Amino acid sequence: MSQSPVNSADYSQVTLPPDYAGLRLDAALARLFPEHSRSRLQGWLRSGAILVDGAPADAKRKVHGGETVRCAVPPAPTFEAAAEDIPLPIVFEDGCLIVIDKPAGLVVHPGNGNERGTLMNALLHHAPELARLPRAGIVHRLDKDTSGLMVVARTLAAQTHLVRALAARRVKRHYLALVHGRVETAGSVDAPIGRHPVQRIKMAVVKQGGKEARTHYTPIERFDRCTLLECRLETGRTHQIRVHMAAIGHPLVGDPVYGKKKSGDARLDAFGRQALHAFRLALAHPVTNVEMQWESPLPADFAALLEALRAP
């Protein structure tokens, strides 16, 4: 029989309290080890890194209270991404969080053709301890050409807290979006998003197999051929605002994937990226539970376009 990983790694050993009786094992473990996500704990159960009374156990089994749990801690992940001294516009940081005002043009994660010069490379230089966290502490993303506020976790406990808060829709994310056409009233788009059935590099509203997606929008300012909207995400799917606005006939100005090539207004057609800015972020601090909020001014190119549209 192969040796249990518990015998070769640091581990926590605890006894399940009596009042845990009746809980599923994975739910009980989530209470015992709140710094880890339930999916991570389920993975450790499957791999044998967690033993209950000295034996492997199924995540769905009910606990009685009094069982001994031994939880091995696998080696922390490390990133091969290079740390790079790239300026980071930080609007807040403490021992748990870093809030960044990401400029348009900055890729979040390294990937094919973008191994260097990304937000992750910059974060690993600014805070080397992030190399020990999944995805270097990044819990959500913005598209390359979307500007605005992002939050990054500095500890595993903070990352788990933020992932759970995002899933529970307790993190509030508000965007300013300039869309083609006149939008007369506020509304919501409740339409699932998945891979485009033909153009696989695109996302689309899909009836089968899509993930639930919900965007709320409010007109802020109207122009002859476009409208400035405030959009609030209830979910966070890839390209969500871009896909949802295109689906209702109001694609984002400057969007090279979902937008219009010709609008009849040269100022809109000349804008070089999707006109989307994450201007407000609000969340409860992972340690103090104090509600915090940050706002970001419009970047210069977006602000200049609006000024041009307001000109008589």
Secondary structure, DSSP 8 states (H G I E B T S, - for coil): ----GGGGS-EEEEE--GGGTTSBHHHHHHHH-TTS-HHHHHHHHHHTSEEETTB---TT-B--S--EEEEE--------S--------EEEE-SSEEEEEE-TT--SS-BTTBSSSSHHHHHHHH-GGGGGSGGGGB-S---TT-EEEEEEESSHHHHHHHHHHHHTT-SEEEEEEEEES---S-EEEE--EEE-SS-TTSEEE-SSS-B--EEEEEEEEE-SSEEEEEEEESS--TTHHHHHHHHTT--BTT-TTTS-S--S-HHHHT--S--EEEEEEEEE-TTT--EEEEE----HHHHHHHHHHH--
